[in-house]
Amino acid sequence: MTDRVQLRRAALEWRLIDGEIVALDTRRSLFLAVNRTGATLWPALTHGATREELSRTLAEAFNLSPEHAARDVHSFLVTLEEEGLLASEAD
């Protein structure tokens, strides 16, 4: 079984503005900005996606090697996890 990652739905508001994501974590009253690379992945994360799907999306959007895309996806997901923005089983 392949694990899907997804943004948490509760207490997270966001908008796409000029190709970048501006998000508000209402639990912590914290604004976050996501650059164009992350904004490319954001829609898939709202519905849930595998790491492989995210890597493929990034590789195609920016003409990256699969390895480079996978590293960038990993780094982005680590940041989202550290910020508490990914859904957990409790959500």
Secondary structure, 3 states (H helix, E strand, C coil): CCCEECECCCCEEEEEECCEEEEEECCCCEEEEECHHHHHHHHHHHHCEEHHHHHHHHHHHHCCCHHHHHHHHHHHHHHHHHCCCECCCCC
